[in-house]
Amino acid sequence: MSEQKTIPTAPAPQVHGLRPVETAARLTGWALLLAGLGHVLRAVWEIRLWTAGEPASGPPDQGEGVHRPLNSLENSYHLVTSLVGVTMVICAVFFISWMWRVRDNSVALSRESPKYAGFWVYLGWVLPVANLWVPRGVIADAYRKSVPGRKLPALVTAWWVLWLVGMGCGTGLIYRDSADELIERAYTGVWPLLFSEAAMVAAAVTGFLMVRAVTAAQTERVASLTAQPRAEG
């Protein structure tokens, strides 16, 4: 009787430098949706201001440093705008953390240097001109290095275009316009503001889907590299 020898299972290949990304992706996704909800809420307040109409006393900022007392609706808009700012900060913290992780993992998977140095993960959002393409470029490069040969999901470009549209018009100008100036714009012409809010909500939802797609592709690649081969009998 001959003995059947079992070939021992080969050890799974090790990929060094990988960082857990699933939890970061989940938190980032929920933070994006939270920010989107904030923009929905502000759009509701802008519609309320538009339907209420500007008071007879004129806009809150009367010029030459003079500001009239705000009514209750205008005061509540200030609160809503502050809430939107908080949700955006929370979203930025989680999103940048997720970007760092997928970027680092793509380097570990490909063993190639990233296209963008680490400081671009931060500066890419705030440096003029560069902020028109660098954040998307960091994510696109991480995706291509994680799953070489696979086409970049259209969600990456769609999210970025919607983000640029939302930040380039309407309420995206909140970084230059005060809440009082936005209130005046809501009284006199609300549609550009609502268009911007809609773009930001769409960017948040698309970003949520994009984060899931990029993370899933990367985790699938990691699983395929570290899977144990079947033992042969």
C-alpha atoms as a printed R data frame, in Angstrom:
    type eleno elety resid chain resno       x       y       z
1   ATOM     1    CA   MET     A     1   0.000   0.000   0.000
2   ATOM     2    CA   SER     A     2   1.512   3.290  -1.010
3   ATOM     3    CA   GLU     A     3   1.377   6.269   1.293
4   ATOM     4    CA   GLN     A     4  -0.277   9.421   0.090
5   ATOM     5    CA   LYS     A     5   1.847  12.399   0.860
6   ATOM     6    CA   THR     A     6   0.290  15.733   1.578
7   ATOM     7    CA   ILE     A     7   2.126  18.693   0.221
8   ATOM     8    CA   PRO     A     8   2.282  21.279   2.987
9   ATOM     9    CA   THR     A     9   0.461  24.506   2.400
10  ATOM    10    CA   ALA     A    10   2.760  27.298   1.390
11  ATOM    11    CA   PRO     A    11   2.707  30.327   3.660
12  ATOM    12    CA   ALA     A    12   0.742  33.298   2.433
13  ATOM    13    CA   PRO     A    13   2.874  36.096   1.010
14  ATOM    14    CA   GLN     A    14   3.393  38.978   3.403
15  ATOM    15    CA   VAL     A    15   2.666  42.563   2.398
16  ATOM    16    CA   HIS     A    16   4.442  44.878   4.791
17  ATOM    17    CA   GLY     A    17   3.277  48.357   5.704
18  ATOM    18    CA   LEU     A    18  -0.454  47.812   5.294
19  ATOM    19    CA   ARG     A    19  -2.751  49.908   7.444
20  ATOM    20    CA   PRO     A    20  -6.347  49.029   8.400
21  ATOM    21    CA   VAL     A    21  -8.639  51.013   6.131
22  ATOM    22    CA   GLU     A    22 -12.163  49.591   6.456
23  ATOM    23    CA   THR     A    23 -13.077  51.450   9.666
24  ATOM    24    CA   ALA     A    24 -11.569  54.706   8.374
25  ATOM    25    CA   ALA     A    25 -13.576  54.312   5.162
26  ATOM    26    CA   ARG     A    26 -16.786  53.670   7.093
27  ATOM    27    CA   LEU     A    27 -16.302  56.741   9.305
28  ATOM    28    CA   THR     A    28 -15.384  58.865   6.301
29  ATOM    29    CA   GLY     A    29 -18.507  57.756   4.469
30  ATOM    30    CA   TRP     A    30 -20.771  58.671   7.347
31  ATOM    31    CA   ALA     A    31 -18.966  62.003   7.792
32  ATOM    32    CA   LEU     A    32 -19.572  62.784   4.118
33  ATOM    33    CA   LEU     A    33 -23.276  62.053   4.478
34  ATOM    34    CA   LEU     A    34 -23.401  64.172   7.639
35  ATOM    35    CA   ALA     A    35 -21.845  67.090   5.753
36  ATOM    36    CA   GLY     A    36 -24.356  66.574   2.949
37  ATOM    37    CA   LEU     A    37 -27.191  66.678   5.461
38  ATOM    38    CA   GLY     A    38 -25.826  69.964   6.775
39  ATOM    39    CA   HIS     A    39 -26.042  71.473   3.296
40  ATOM    40    CA   VAL     A    40 -29.608  70.219   2.924
41  ATOM    41    CA   LEU     A    41 -30.486  71.925   6.199
42  ATOM    42    CA   ARG     A    42 -28.890  75.191   5.108
43  ATOM    43    CA   ALA     A    43 -30.744  75.056   1.793
44  ATOM    44    CA   VAL     A    44 -34.009  74.809   3.745
45  ATOM    45    CA   TRP     A    45 -33.085  77.945   5.696
46  ATOM    46    CA   GLU     A    46 -32.135  79.788   2.516
47  ATOM    47    CA   ILE     A    47 -35.550  78.964   1.059
48  ATOM    48    CA   ARG     A    48 -37.162  80.227   4.273
49  ATOM    49    CA   LEU     A    49 -35.253  83.510   3.978
50  ATOM    50    CA   TRP     A    50 -36.245  83.881   0.333
51  ATOM    51    CA   THR     A    51 -39.934  83.254   0.996
52  ATOM    52    CA   ALA     A    52 -39.945  85.557   4.035
53  ATOM    53    CA   GLY     A    53 -38.462  88.416   2.021
54  ATOM    54    CA   GLU     A    54 -36.045  91.083   3.104
55  ATOM    55    CA   PRO     A    55 -37.254  93.216   6.055
56  ATOM    56    CA   ALA     A    56 -38.090  96.866   5.467
57  ATOM    57    CA   SER     A    57 -34.979  97.784   7.443
58  ATOM    58    CA   GLY     A    58 -32.795  96.328   4.690
59  ATOM    59    CA   PRO     A    59 -30.004  93.749   4.740
60  ATOM    60    CA   PRO     A    60 -28.161  92.878   7.968
61  ATOM    61    CA   ASP     A    61 -24.956  94.526   6.714
62  ATOM    62    CA   GLN     A    62 -25.999  98.131   6.090
63  ATOM    63    CA   GLY     A    63 -22.566  99.233   4.931
64  ATOM    64    CA   GLU     A    64 -19.881 101.471   6.462
65  ATOM    65    CA   GLY     A    65 -19.591  99.086   9.405
66  ATOM    66    CA   VAL     A    66 -23.243  99.384  10.405
67  ATOM    67    CA   HIS     A    67 -25.187  96.175  11.166
68  ATOM    68    CA   ARG     A    68 -28.832  96.138  12.187
69  ATOM    69    CA   PRO     A    69 -30.119  93.654  14.807
70  ATOM    70    CA   LEU     A    70 -30.923  90.248  13.293
71  ATOM    71    CA   ASN     A    71 -34.403  88.790  13.436
72  ATOM    72    CA   SER     A    72 -35.026  85.256  14.712
73  ATOM    73    CA   LEU     A    73 -34.854  83.659  11.243
74  ATOM    74    CA   GLU     A    74 -31.543  85.348  10.462
75  ATOM    75    CA   ASN     A    75 -30.137  84.337  13.829
76  ATOM    76    CA   SER     A    76 -31.102  80.731  13.203
77  ATOM    77    CA   TYR     A    77 -29.389  80.881   9.794
78  ATOM    78    CA   HIS     A    78 -26.183  81.875  11.562
79  ATOM    79    CA   LEU     A    79 -26.539  78.789  13.780
80  ATOM    80    CA   VAL     A    80 -27.186  76.519  10.810
81  ATOM    81    CA   THR     A    81 -24.171  77.943   8.964
82  ATOM    82    CA   SER     A    82 -22.001  77.271  12.018
83  ATOM    83    CA   LEU     A    83 -23.329  73.705  12.127
84  ATOM    84    CA   VAL     A    84 -22.417  73.217   8.461
85  ATOM    85    CA   GLY     A    85 -18.911  74.450   9.244
86  ATOM    86    CA   VAL     A    86 -18.557  71.901  12.044
87  ATOM    87    CA   THR     A    87 -19.709  69.036   9.815
88  ATOM    88    CA   MET     A    88 -17.228  70.105   7.130
89  ATOM    89    CA   VAL     A    89 -14.357  70.086   9.625
90  ATOM    90    CA   ILE     A    90 -15.338  66.618  10.866
91  ATOM    91    CA   CYS     A    91 -15.580  65.403   7.280
92  ATOM    92    CA   ALA     A    92 -12.167  66.873   6.405
93  ATOM    93    CA   VAL     A    93 -10.469  65.143   9.352
94  ATOM    94    CA   PHE     A    94 -11.871  61.715   8.502
95  ATOM    95    CA   PHE     A    95 -11.403  62.126   4.749
96  ATOM    96    CA   ILE     A    96  -7.726  63.101   5.019
97  ATOM    97    CA   SER     A    97  -7.116  60.207   7.423
98  ATOM    98    CA   TRP     A    98  -8.664  57.831   4.895
99  ATOM    99    CA   MET     A    99  -6.568  59.319   2.073
100 ATOM   100    CA   TRP     A   100  -3.389  58.728   4.071
101 ATOM   101    CA   ARG     A   101  -4.277  55.095   4.630
102 ATOM   102    CA   VAL     A   102  -5.172  54.218   1.043
103 ATOM   103    CA   ARG     A   103  -2.076  56.070  -0.182
104 ATOM   104    CA   ASP     A   104   0.211  54.200   2.229
105 ATOM   105    CA   ASN     A   105  -1.422  50.884   1.371
106 ATOM   106    CA   SER     A   106  -0.989  51.490  -2.345
107 ATOM   107    CA   VAL     A   107   2.743  51.990  -1.798
108 ATOM   108    CA   ALA     A   108   2.931  48.758   0.201
109 ATOM   109    CA   LEU     A   109   1.026  46.854  -2.485
110 ATOM   110    CA   SER     A   110   2.904  48.206  -5.493
111 ATOM   111    CA   ARG     A   111   6.316  48.795  -3.889
112 ATOM   112    CA   GLU     A   112   6.479  51.955  -5.977
113 ATOM   113    CA   SER     A   113   6.883  55.545  -4.866
114 ATOM   114    CA   PRO     A   114   3.637  57.533  -4.853
115 ATOM   115    CA   LYS     A   115   3.114  60.171  -7.510
116 ATOM   116    CA   TYR     A   116   2.466  62.820  -4.859
117 ATOM   117    CA   ALA     A   117   4.602  63.380  -1.763
118 ATOM   118    CA   GLY     A   118   2.915  63.075   1.614
119 ATOM   119    CA   PHE     A   119   2.525  66.809   2.237
120 ATOM   120    CA   TRP     A   120   0.193  67.013  -0.764
121 ATOM   121    CA   VAL     A   121  -2.438  65.067   1.188
122 ATOM   122    CA   TYR     A   122  -2.856  68.264   3.228
123 ATOM   123    CA   LEU     A   123  -1.610  71.104   1.042
124 ATOM   124    CA   GLY     A   124  -3.427  69.776  -2.010
125 ATOM   125    CA   TRP     A   125  -6.694  71.016  -0.530
126 ATOM   126    CA   VAL     A   126  -5.620  74.573   0.274
127 ATOM   127    CA   LEU     A   127  -2.830  75.557  -2.128
128 ATOM   128    CA   PRO     A   128  -4.306  77.710  -4.921
129 ATOM   129    CA   VAL     A   129  -4.328  76.164  -8.402
130 ATOM   130    CA   ALA     A   130  -2.982  72.853  -7.067
131 ATOM   131    CA   ASN     A   131  -6.258  72.365  -5.215
132 ATOM   132    CA   LEU     A   132  -7.981  72.054  -8.591
133 ATOM   133    CA   TRP     A   133  -6.548  68.580  -9.219
134 ATOM   134    CA   VAL     A   134  -4.147  67.319  -6.522
135 ATOM   135    CA   PRO     A   135  -6.659  65.700  -4.080
136 ATOM   136    CA   ARG     A   136  -8.257  63.745  -6.916
137 ATOM   137    CA   GLY     A   137  -4.789  62.886  -8.212
138 ATOM   138    CA   VAL     A   138  -3.717  61.429  -4.857
139 ATOM   139    CA   ILE     A   139  -6.757  59.142  -4.772
140 ATOM   140    CA   ALA     A   140  -6.467  58.177  -8.448
141 ATOM   141    CA   ASP     A   141  -2.781  57.313  -8.026
142 ATOM   142    CA   ALA     A   142  -3.521  55.215  -4.927
143 ATOM   143    CA   TYR     A   143  -6.241  53.329  -6.800
144 ATOM   144    CA   ARG     A   144  -4.087  52.610  -9.852
145 ATOM   145    CA   LYS     A   145  -1.198  51.380  -7.719
146 ATOM   146    CA   SER     A   146  -3.514  49.227  -5.601
147 ATOM   147    CA   VAL     A   147  -5.221  47.507  -8.536
148 ATOM   148    CA   PRO     A   148  -2.933  47.927 -11.571
149 ATOM   149    CA   GLY     A   149  -4.640  47.511 -14.900
150 ATOM   150    CA   ARG     A   150  -8.098  48.244 -13.560
151 ATOM   151    CA   LYS     A   151  -9.929  51.287 -14.886
152 ATOM   152    CA   LEU     A   152 -10.350  54.196 -12.505
153 ATOM   153    CA   PRO     A   153 -13.997  54.344 -11.325
154 ATOM   154    CA   ALA     A   154 -16.005  57.195 -12.836
155 ATOM   155    CA   LEU     A   155 -17.106  57.994  -9.273
156 ATOM   156    CA   VAL     A   156 -13.690  59.520  -8.549
157 ATOM   157    CA   THR     A   157 -14.037  62.102 -11.310
158 ATOM   158    CA   ALA     A   158 -17.756  62.692 -10.680
159 ATOM   159    CA   TRP     A   159 -17.128  63.372  -6.987
160 ATOM   160    CA   TRP     A   160 -14.326  65.795  -7.761
161 ATOM   161    CA   VAL     A   161 -16.251  67.737 -10.411
162 ATOM   162    CA   LEU     A   162 -19.241  68.128  -8.093
163 ATOM   163    CA   TRP     A   163 -16.958  69.256  -5.269
164 ATOM   164    CA   LEU     A   164 -15.342  71.931  -7.472
165 ATOM   165    CA   VAL     A   165 -18.745  73.132  -8.701
166 ATOM   166    CA   GLY     A   166 -20.101  73.371  -5.162
167 ATOM   167    CA   MET     A   167 -17.064  75.205  -3.820
168 ATOM   168    CA   GLY     A   168 -16.702  77.481  -6.829
169 ATOM   169    CA   CYS     A   169 -20.116  79.120  -6.663
170 ATOM   170    CA   GLY     A   170 -22.959  79.971  -4.321
171 ATOM   171    CA   THR     A   171 -22.415  78.954  -0.709
172 ATOM   172    CA   GLY     A   172 -18.956  77.693  -1.567
173 ATOM   173    CA   LEU     A   173 -18.033  81.352  -1.208
174 ATOM   174    CA   ILE     A   174 -18.738  81.090   2.524
175 ATOM   175    CA   TYR     A   175 -14.968  81.171   2.981
176 ATOM   176    CA   ARG     A   176 -15.065  84.735   1.635
177 ATOM   177    CA   ASP     A   177 -18.643  85.821   2.388
178 ATOM   178    CA   SER     A   178 -19.946  86.284   5.907
179 ATOM   179    CA   ALA     A   179 -23.227  84.726   7.008
180 ATOM   180    CA   ASP     A   180 -24.816  88.196   6.832
181 ATOM   181    CA   GLU     A   181 -23.745  88.532   3.192
182 ATOM   182    CA   LEU     A   182 -25.181  85.097   2.424
183 ATOM   183    CA   ILE     A   183 -28.442  86.159   4.060
184 ATOM   184    CA   GLU     A   184 -28.593  89.191   1.772
185 ATOM   185    CA   ARG     A   185 -27.958  86.964  -1.243
186 ATOM   186    CA   ALA     A   186 -30.742  84.628  -0.134
187 ATOM   187    CA   TYR     A   187 -33.138  87.580  -0.006
188 ATOM   188    CA   THR     A   188 -32.202  88.930  -3.428
189 ATOM   189    CA   GLY     A   189 -31.355  85.798  -5.469
190 ATOM   190    CA   VAL     A   190 -31.555  82.403  -3.806
191 ATOM   191    CA   TRP     A   191 -31.088  80.186  -6.869
192 ATOM   192    CA   PRO     A   192 -27.275  80.317  -7.113
193 ATOM   193    CA   LEU     A   193 -27.110  79.424  -3.425
194 ATOM   194    CA   LEU     A   194 -29.463  76.477  -3.862
195 ATOM   195    CA   PHE     A   195 -27.514  75.294  -6.905
196 ATOM   196    CA   SER     A   196 -24.327  75.288  -4.832
197 ATOM   197    CA   GLU     A   197 -25.995  73.459  -1.949
198 ATOM   198    CA   ALA     A   198 -27.328  70.836  -4.377
199 ATOM   199    CA   ALA     A   199 -23.847  70.361  -5.846
200 ATOM   200    CA   MET     A   200 -22.357  69.922  -2.379
201 ATOM   201    CA   VAL     A   201 -25.013  67.373  -1.411
202 ATOM   202    CA   ALA     A   202 -24.398  65.474  -4.642
203 ATOM   203    CA   ALA     A   203 -20.634  65.625  -3.984
204 ATOM   204    CA   ALA     A   204 -21.163  64.201  -0.495
205 ATOM   205    CA   VAL     A   205 -23.278  61.288  -1.742
206 ATOM   206    CA   THR     A   206 -20.934  60.594  -4.666
207 ATOM   207    CA   GLY     A   207 -17.953  60.844  -2.318
208 ATOM   208    CA   PHE     A   208 -19.566  58.282  -0.036
209 ATOM   209    CA   LEU     A   209 -19.875  55.863  -2.964
210 ATOM   210    CA   MET     A   210 -16.365  56.692  -4.188
211 ATOM   211    CA   VAL     A   211 -14.768  55.955  -0.814
212 ATOM   212    CA   ARG     A   212 -16.551  52.607  -0.701
213 ATOM   213    CA   ALA     A   213 -15.459  51.700  -4.245
214 ATOM   214    CA   VAL     A   214 -11.789  52.613  -3.758
215 ATOM   215    CA   THR     A   215 -11.623  50.883  -0.378
216 ATOM   216    CA   ALA     A   216 -13.311  47.733  -1.703
217 ATOM   217    CA   ALA     A   217 -10.861  47.496  -4.613
218 ATOM   218    CA   GLN     A   218  -7.900  47.859  -2.294
219 ATOM   219    CA   THR     A   219  -9.122  45.351   0.268
220 ATOM   220    CA   GLU     A   220  -9.881  42.850  -2.507
221 ATOM   221    CA   ARG     A   221  -6.302  43.184  -3.768
222 ATOM   222    CA   VAL     A   222  -4.927  42.667  -0.272
223 ATOM   223    CA   ALA     A   223  -7.142  39.594   0.192
224 ATOM   224    CA   SER     A   224  -6.016  38.120  -3.131
225 ATOM   225    CA   LEU     A   225  -2.337  38.529  -2.232
226 ATOM   226    CA   THR     A   226  -2.616  37.119   1.263
227 ATOM   227    CA   ALA     A   227  -5.034  34.226   0.555
228 ATOM   228    CA   GLN     A   228  -3.673  30.796   1.496
229 ATOM   229    CA   PRO     A   229  -3.250  28.492  -1.487
230 ATOM   230    CA   ARG     A   230  -5.180  25.238  -1.217
231 ATOM   231    CA   ALA     A   231  -3.330  22.207  -0.028
232 ATOM   232    CA   GLU     A   232  -2.847  19.521  -2.615
233 ATOM   233    CA   GLY     A   233  -3.424  15.936  -1.626
